[in-house]
């Protein structure tokens, strides 16, 4: 989950330049923030003609994300990329394109999609209290308030 006492992930990195474990935690926290902010923005825009959804490109997209992996994790990623039929970045973008252009989901908002299908949020991503705490924190650190922008 999110750690509002370690928003810069300094504790999990513990002074290391490279850490597979810390990188994984930071990545998952960032994705969790994306889901929370999507849901919070959706709630604030209900009744408007704007839709807000979140998208996963799916697993095993052939990007350079694994370039900083070390040790066994790096070896595993190299083996997986050699054995699996990895998606190209263009293939990973298909759900974004579908969401932006399909009349089948016109008006759908506040949902999470992968492979052009709706996907349920995890319990961690569906926590309204954490979502509001993240929204409040974002307003505080950015100096921009929702009330100022509408």
ZATITI-115940 format. One record per residue: residue number from 1; residue in one letter; chain; x, y, z of N, C-alpha, C in turn. Coordinates in steps of 0.02 Angstrom, whole numbers. Layout:
{rec NUM, 'a', 'A', {X, Y, Z}, {X, Y, Z}, {X, Y, Z}}
...
//
This chain:
{rec 1, 'x', 'A', {40, -59, 0}, {0, 0, 0}, {43, 63, 0}}
{rec 2, 'x', 'A', {9, 119, 7}, {44, 183, 8}, {70, 197, 77}}
{rec 3, 'x', 'A', {126, 232, 80}, {156, 252, 144}, {164, 328, 142}}
{rec 4, 'x', 'A', {118, 364, 175}, {119, 436, 173}, {176, 465, 215}}
{rec 5, 'x', 'A', {210, 423, 253}, {270, 445, 289}, {333, 435, 248}}
{rec 6, 'x', 'A', {327, 404, 190}, {385, 391, 146}, {364, 403, 73}}
{rec 7, 'x', 'A', {336, 462, 59}, {310, 475, -8}, {364, 478, -62}}
{rec 8, 'x', 'A', {427, 489, -43}, {481, 489, -91}, {518, 422, -93}}
{rec 9, 'x', 'A', {491, 373, -58}, {519, 305, -57}, {591, 302, -32}}
{rec 10, 'x', 'A', {610, 349, 11}, {679, 349, 36}, {692, 292, 84}}
{rec 11, 'x', 'A', {642, 275, 125}, {651, 221, 174}, {661, 154, 139}}
{rec 12, 'x', 'A', {621, 141, 87}, {627, 76, 54}, {693, 70, 15}}
{rec 13, 'x', 'A', {720, 127, -9}, {784, 124, -45}, {842, 117, 2}}
{rec 14, 'x', 'A', {836, 141, 64}, {886, 133, 116}, {956, 151, 91}}
{rec 15, 'x', 'A', {962, 205, 53}, {1027, 229, 30}, {1059, 190, -27}}
{rec 16, 'x', 'A', {1025, 139, -52}, {1054, 99, -106}, {1041, 133, -173}}
{rec 17, 'x', 'A', {1089, 125, -220}, {1079, 153, -287}, {1031, 109, -326}}
{rec 18, 'x', 'A', {1039, 43, -319}, {997, -4, -356}, {969, -55, -306}}
{rec 19, 'x', 'A', {905, -65, -310}, {871, -114, -267}, {810, -140, -304}}
{rec 20, 'x', 'A', {812, -203, -323}, {754, -232, -358}, {691, -229, -315}}
{rec 21, 'x', 'A', {699, -243, -250}, {641, -243, -206}, {612, -172, -200}}
{rec 22, 'x', 'A', {655, -122, -189}, {631, -53, -182}, {601, -29, -248}}
{rec 23, 'x', 'A', {631, -47, -303}, {604, -26, -368}, {534, -56, -379}}
{rec 24, 'x', 'A', {525, -118, -360}, {460, -150, -366}, {408, -117, -322}}
{rec 25, 'x', 'A', {427, -101, -261}, {380, -68, -215}, {362, 1, -241}}
{rec 26, 'x', 'A', {412, 39, -262}, {400, 107, -288}, {355, 105, -350}}
{rec 27, 'x', 'A', {368, 57, -394}, {327, 50, -455}, {254, 35, -436}}
{rec 28, 'x', 'A', {244, -12, -391}, {176, -29, -371}, {141, 28, -335}}
{rec 29, 'x', 'A', {178, 65, -294}, {148, 123, -262}, {126, 175, -313}}
{rec 30, 'x', 'A', {168, 186, -364}, {150, 235, -416}, {88, 213, -453}}
{rec 31, 'x', 'A', {83, 150, -470}, {23, 125, -505}, {-39, 129, -460}}
{rec 32, 'x', 'A', {-30, 115, -396}, {-85, 121, -349}, {-109, 194, -344}}
{rec 33, 'x', 'A', {-62, 240, -345}, {-80, 312, -345}, {-120, 329, -408}}
{rec 34, 'x', 'A', {-100, 302, -465}, {-138, 315, -527}, {-211, 292, -520}}
{rec 35, 'x', 'A', {-221, 234, -491}, {-289, 208, -484}, {-330, 250, -434}}
{rec 36, 'x', 'A', {-298, 269, -379}, {-333, 311, -330}, {-352, 379, -360}}
{rec 37, 'x', 'A', {-306, 409, -396}, {-319, 475, -425}, {-372, 471, -480}}
{rec 38, 'x', 'A', {-373, 416, -518}, {-425, 407, -568}, {-493, 405, -534}}
{rec 39, 'x', 'A', {-499, 366, -481}, {-563, 360, -447}, {-583, 426, -414}}
{rec 40, 'x', 'A', {-536, 461, -384}, {-551, 525, -352}, {-573, 577, -403}}
{rec 41, 'x', 'A', {-540, 579, -460}, {-559, 627, -512}, {-628, 609, -541}}
{rec 42, 'x', 'A', {-639, 544, -551}, {-704, 521, -575}, {-760, 545, -529}}
{rec 43, 'x', 'A', {-750, 538, -464}, {-801, 559, -415}, {-814, 635, -420}}
{rec 44, 'x', 'A', {-761, 673, -430}, {-768, 745, -433}, {-799, 769, -499}}
{rec 45, 'x', 'A', {-795, 729, -551}, {-820, 749, -617}, {-888, 718, -634}}
{rec 46, 'x', 'A', {-917, 679, -588}, {-982, 648, -603}, {-1032, 702, -621}}
{rec 47, 'x', 'A', {-1070, 689, -673}, {-1119, 737, -697}, {-1092, 781, -753}}
{rec 48, 'x', 'A', {-1026, 781, -762}, {-996, 818, -818}, {-991, 771, -878}}
{rec 49, 'x', 'A', {-972, 797, -934}, {-967, 754, -993}, {-897, 725, -1001}}
{rec 50, 'x', 'A', {-857, 726, -948}, {-789, 700, -950}, {-787, 630, -919}}
{rec 51, 'x', 'A', {-755, 584, -953}, {-745, 517, -924}, {-673, 510, -902}}
{rec 52, 'x', 'A', {-664, 472, -849}, {-597, 461, -821}, {-591, 386, -807}}
{rec 53, 'x', 'A', {-542, 354, -839}, {-530, 283, -830}, {-455, 271, -822}}
{rec 54, 'x', 'A', {-437, 213, -797}, {-367, 193, -791}, {-355, 133, -836}}
{rec 55, 'x', 'A', {-294, 128, -860}, {-277, 76, -908}, {-212, 41, -888}}
{rec 56, 'x', 'A', {-212, -25, -895}, {-151, -64, -889}, {-132, -87, -959}}
{rec 57, 'x', 'A', {-69, -79, -978}, {-48, -103, -1044}, {-43, -180, -1045}}
{rec 58, 'x', 'A', {-50, -211, -987}, {-44, -283, -982}, {27, -302, -962}}
{rec 59, 'x', 'A', {37, -364, -949}, {103, -388, -928}, {144, -403, -990}}
{rec 60, 'x', 'A', {209, -402, -980}, {256, -423, -1031}, {256, -380, -1094}}
{rec 61, 'x', 'A', {259, -314, -1083}, {269, -268, -1139}, {344, -258, -1144}}
{rec 62, 'x', 'A', {370, -263, -1203}, {442, -259, -1214}, {466, -186, -1212}}
{rec 63, 'x', 'A', {478, -162, -1151}, {504, -94, -1142}, {572, -100, -1108}}
{rec 64, 'x', 'A', {602, -44, -1092}, {667, -44, -1059}, {660, -41, -983}}
{rec 65, 'x', 'A', {601, -54, -956}, {589, -51, -885}, {637, -96, -846}}
{rec 66, 'x', 'A', {656, -151, -875}, {699, -198, -839}, {773, -182, -843}}
{rec 67, 'x', 'A', {792, -125, -873}, {863, -109, -884}, {902, -101, -819}}
{rec 68, 'x', 'A', {869, -82, -764}, {904, -72, -701}, {901, -133, -655}}
{rec 69, 'x', 'A', {869, -187, -678}, {865, -246, -636}, {934, -277, -628}}
{rec 70, 'x', 'A', {945, -308, -571}, {1009, -339, -557}, {999, -411, -533}}
{rec 71, 'x', 'A', {1053, -449, -533}, {1054, -516, -504}, {1004, -564, -536}}
{rec 72, 'x', 'A', {974, -604, -493}, {929, -657, -514}, {868, -628, -550}}
{rec 73, 'x', 'A', {844, -571, -527}, {786, -539, -558}, {802, -520, -631}}
{rec 74, 'x', 'A', {862, -494, -642}, {883, -476, -710}, {887, -538, -754}}
{rec 75, 'x', 'A', {916, -591, -728}, {920, -654, -765}, {851, -681, -781}}
{rec 76, 'x', 'A', {805, -678, -732}, {737, -700, -743}, {702, -660, -796}}
{rec 77, 'x', 'A', {713, -594, -796}, {682, -551, -846}, {709, -566, -916}}
{rec 78, 'x', 'A', {774, -579, -920}, {804, -597, -986}, {776, -664, -1011}}
{rec 79, 'x', 'A', {771, -712, -966}, {744, -777, -985}, {671, -770, -1007}}
{rec 80, 'x', 'A', {632, -733, -968}, {561, -724, -985}, {553, -689, -1052}}
{rec 81, 'x', 'A', {594, -638, -1065}, {587, -603, -1128}, {607, -647, -1187}}
{rec 82, 'x', 'A', {651, -695, -1175}, {670, -741, -1228}, {619, -796, -1239}}
{rec 83, 'x', 'A', {583, -814, -1186}, {535, -869, -1191}, {464, -846, -1206}}
{rec 84, 'x', 'A', {448, -785, -1187}, {380, -761, -1196}, {374, -720, -1260}}
{rec 85, 'x', 'A', {315, -718, -1285}, {301, -676, -1343}, {281, -607, -1316}}
{rec 86, 'x', 'A', {332, -564, -1305}, {319, -499, -1275}, {280, -454, -1322}}
{rec 87, 'x', 'A', {237, -413, -1292}, {200, -364, -1331}, {246, -307, -1351}}
{rec 88, 'x', 'A', {235, -278, -1408}, {269, -217, -1426}, {236, -159, -1388}}
{rec 89, 'x', 'A', {270, -102, -1381}, {236, -45, -1351}, {172, -26, -1387}}
{rec 90, 'x', 'A', {170, -33, -1453}, {108, -18, -1490}, {52, -65, -1470}}
{rec 91, 'x', 'A', {68, -129, -1460}, {17, -176, -1438}, {-6, -160, -1367}}
{rec 92, 'x', 'A', {41, -138, -1325}, {23, -119, -1257}, {-22, -58, -1255}}
{rec 93, 'x', 'A', {-21, -17, -1307}, {-62, 44, -1310}, {-132, 31, -1336}}
{rec 94, 'x', 'A', {-148, -29, -1357}, {-213, -43, -1389}, {-272, -27, -1344}}
{rec 95, 'x', 'A', {-267, -41, -1279}, {-324, -27, -1235}, {-335, 49, -1229}}
{rec 96, 'x', 'A', {-281, 87, -1227}, {-288, 161, -1225}, {-324, 186, -1288}}
{rec 97, 'x', 'A', {-303, 160, -1345}, {-334, 181, -1408}, {-408, 160, -1410}}
{rec 98, 'x', 'A', {-423, 101, -1387}, {-491, 76, -1386}, {-534, 120, -1341}}
{rec 99, 'x', 'A', {-509, 136, -1281}, {-547, 178, -1235}, {-561, 247, -1264}}
{rec 100, 'x', 'A', {-513, 273, -1301}, {-520, 341, -1329}, {-567, 343, -1389}}
{rec 101, 'x', 'A', {-579, 286, -1420}, {-615, 288, -1483}, {-677, 243, -1488}}
{rec 102, 'x', 'A', {-686, 196, -1444}, {-741, 149, -1450}, {-808, 177, -1427}}
{rec 103, 'x', 'A', {-858, 170, -1468}, {-926, 190, -1447}, {-956, 140, -1398}}
{rec 104, 'x', 'A', {-927, 80, -1394}, {-952, 28, -1349}, {-946, 49, -1276}}
{rec 105, 'x', 'A', {-900, 92, -1259}, {-891, 111, -1189}, {-902, 186, -1179}}
{rec 106, 'x', 'A', {-936, 216, -1226}, {-950, 288, -1221}, {-987, 302, -1156}}
{rec 107, 'x', 'A', {-963, 351, -1119}, {-994, 370, -1055}, {-971, 330, -996}}
{rec 108, 'x', 'A', {-933, 276, -1006}, {-907, 236, -951}, {-851, 274, -917}}
{rec 109, 'x', 'A', {-854, 280, -851}, {-805, 318, -813}, {-792, 286, -746}}
{rec 110, 'x', 'A', {-732, 297, -720}, {-714, 271, -654}, {-697, 198, -653}}
{rec 111, 'x', 'A', {-675, 172, -711}, {-660, 101, -716}, {-587, 90, -733}}
{rec 112, 'x', 'A', {-566, 28, -725}, {-498, 6, -739}, {-501, -45, -795}}
{rec 113, 'x', 'A', {-460, -37, -847}, {-462, -80, -905}, {-394, -111, -920}}
{rec 114, 'x', 'A', {-397, -173, -943}, {-338, -208, -969}, {-362, -253, -1025}}
{rec 115, 'x', 'A', {-324, -256, -1080}, {-341, -297, -1138}, {-412, -282, -1163}}
{rec 116, 'x', 'A', {-430, -219, -1164}, {-495, -195, -1188}, {-554, -226, -1149}}
{rec 117, 'x', 'A', {-541, -241, -1085}, {-594, -269, -1042}, {-589, -234, -974}}
{rec 118, 'x', 'A', {-647, -225, -944}, {-649, -197, -876}, {-618, -246, -828}}
{rec 119, 'x', 'A', {-579, -219, -782}, {-545, -260, -732}, {-561, -232, -663}}
{rec 120, 'x', 'A', {-574, -275, -615}, {-591, -252, -547}, {-530, -221, -514}}
{rec 121, 'x', 'A', {-543, -170, -473}, {-489, -141, -433}, {-473, -187, -376}}
{rec 122, 'x', 'A', {-410, -187, -355}, {-391, -226, -296}, {-419, -191, -234}}
{rec 123, 'x', 'A', {-419, -226, -178}, {-442, -196, -115}, {-401, -134, -98}}
{rec 124, 'x', 'A', {-336, -137, -111}, {-293, -79, -96}, {-312, -18, -138}}
{rec 125, 'x', 'A', {-332, -30, -200}, {-349, 25, -245}, {-420, 50, -236}}
{rec 126, 'x', 'A', {-460, 13, -199}, {-531, 30, -191}, {-546, 55, -120}}
{rec 127, 'x', 'A', {-497, 87, -89}, {-503, 112, -21}, {-516, 187, -23}}
{rec 128, 'x', 'A', {-578, 207, -10}, {-598, 277, -16}, {-560, 322, 32}}
{rec 129, 'x', 'A', {-545, 298, 92}, {-509, 339, 140}, {-439, 355, 116}}
{rec 130, 'x', 'A', {-404, 305, 90}, {-337, 315, 63}, {-340, 361, 2}}
{rec 131, 'x', 'A', {-390, 351, -40}, {-399, 392, -100}, {-404, 466, -81}}
{rec 132, 'x', 'A', {-445, 481, -30}, {-453, 551, -8}, {-390, 578, 25}}
{rec 133, 'x', 'A', {-355, 535, 61}, {-292, 556, 92}, {-241, 573, 38}}
{rec 134, 'x', 'A', {-239, 534, -15}, {-193, 547, -71}, {-212, 612, -106}}
{rec 135, 'x', 'A', {-277, 623, -118}, {-300, 684, -150}, {-279, 745, -107}}
{rec 136, 'x', 'A', {-292, 742, -42}, {-274, 797, 3}, {-199, 809, 3}}
{rec 137, 'x', 'A', {-159, 755, 5}, {-86, 761, 4}, {-64, 794, -62}}
{rec 138, 'x', 'A', {-94, 773, -117}, {-76, 801, -183}, {-90, 876, -186}}
{rec 139, 'x', 'A', {-147, 897, -159}, {-163, 968, -157}, {-112, 1006, -115}}
{rec 140, 'x', 'A', {-95, 977, -58}, {-48, 1009, -12}, {21, 1018, -43}}
{rec 141, 'x', 'A', {48, 965, -73}, {117, 969, -99}, {120, 1007, -165}}
{rec 142, 'x', 'A', {66, 1007, -203}, {66, 1043, -267}, {48, 1117, -258}}
{rec 143, 'x', 'A', {14, 1132, -204}, {-10, 1200, -194}, {-71, 1217, -236}}
{rec 144, 'x', 'A', {-101, 1167, -268}, {-159, 1177, -311}, {-218, 1141, -280}}
{rec 145, 'x', 'A', {-272, 1177, -270}, {-332, 1149, -240}, {-385, 1139, -293}}
{rec 146, 'x', 'A', {-423, 1085, -287}, {-478, 1071, -334}, {-526, 1130, -336}}
{rec 147, 'x', 'A', {-542, 1158, -279}, {-587, 1215, -276}, {-562, 1275, -315}}
{rec 148, 'x', 'A', {-496, 1282, -320}, {-467, 1338, -357}, {-473, 1329, -432}}
{rec 149, 'x', 'A', {-481, 1267, -455}, {-478, 1253, -526}, {-546, 1247, -559}}
{rec 150, 'x', 'A', {-599, 1242, -520}, {-666, 1234, -549}, {-706, 1297, -544}}
//
